[in-house]
Amino acid sequence: MEKLLRDIFLAGIGVLSLTKEKAEEIVEELIKLGKITEEEEGTLLEELIKRGEKQKKEIDKKVEDNVKKVISQLKVATKEDVERLEKKIEDLKKKLS
């Protein structure tokens, strides 16, 4: 079944577009084709969903890391930078009053 899972992903089933409904359709089709038994259905479906969720989290993390890297390289002010400057301005206003 491991080879089957690998083949499904390598066949172009994108993780981001692999919804539970789509996974169920794929598993049903594999049963019809005789590639898996009905007893294997639940296990395969669960494994497809787990792998999809894991890969989505990995992709989300990579995107987040890359966005942070680009923002850092562009020297764009972060939310924390703006908040720190706002606090400094407030402190200076208090000193001047």
C-alpha positions in Angstrom: 0.0 0.0 0.0 3.0 2.3 0.6 3.9 2.1 -3.1 0.3 2.8 -4.0 0.3 6.0 -1.8 3.5 7.2 -3.4 2.2 6.5 -6.9 -1.0 8.4 -6.2 1.0 11.5 -5.1 3.5 11.2 -7.9 0.6 10.9 -10.4 -0.1 14.5 -9.9 -2.7 14.6 -7.1 -1.7 17.9 -5.6 -1.7 18.1 -1.8 -3.3 21.5 -1.9 -6.2 20.3 -4.0 -6.6 16.9 -2.2 -9.8 17.4 -0.3 -11.4 14.7 1.8 -14.1 14.3 -0.9 -11.5 14.0 -3.7 -9.6 11.4 -1.6 -12.8 9.5 -1.1 -13.4 9.5 -4.9 -9.9 8.3 -5.6 -10.2 5.5 -3.1 -13.6 4.4 -4.5 -12.1 4.4 -8.0 -9.2 2.2 -6.7 -11.7 -0.2 -5.3 -13.6 -0.4 -8.6 -10.3 -1.0 -10.4 -9.4 -3.8 -8.0 -6.3 -2.0 -6.8 -7.4 -2.2 -3.2 -10.0 -4.0 -1.2 -12.9 -2.5 0.6 -11.1 -3.5 3.9 -8.2 -1.3 2.9 -10.4 1.6 2.1 -10.5 3.2 5.5 -6.7 2.8 6.1 -5.8 4.3 2.7 -8.3 7.2 3.0 -7.0 8.0 6.5 -3.4 7.8 5.2 -4.1 10.1 2.3 -5.7 12.7 4.5 -2.9 12.5 7.1 -0.3 12.9 4.4 -2.2 15.8 2.8 -2.5 17.6 6.1 1.2 17.0 7.0 2.4 18.3 3.6 0.1 21.3 3.8 1.6 22.2 7.2 5.1 21.8 5.8 4.2 24.1 2.8 2.6 26.7 5.1 5.7 26.7 7.2 8.0 27.1 4.2 5.8 29.9 2.8 5.8 31.7 6.2 9.6 31.4 6.5 10.1 32.7 3.0 7.8 35.7 3.5 9.7 36.6 6.7 13.0 36.3 4.8 11.8 38.5 2.0 10.4 41.1 4.4 13.7 41.1 6.3 15.7 41.6 3.1 13.5 44.4 2.0 13.9 46.1 5.3 10.1 46.7 5.6 8.9 47.7 9.0 7.2 44.9 10.9 4.2 45.3 13.2 6.5 45.1 16.1 8.7 47.9 14.7 5.7 50.2 14.3 4.4 49.4 17.8 7.9 50.1 19.3 8.0 53.5 17.4 4.5 54.4 18.5 5.5 53.7 22.1 8.6 55.9 21.7 6.5 58.7 20.3 4.0 58.5 23.2 6.9 58.6 25.7 8.4 61.6 24.0 5.0 63.4 24.0 4.7 62.7 27.7 8.2 64.2 28.3 7.3 67.3 26.3 4.0 68.0 28.1 
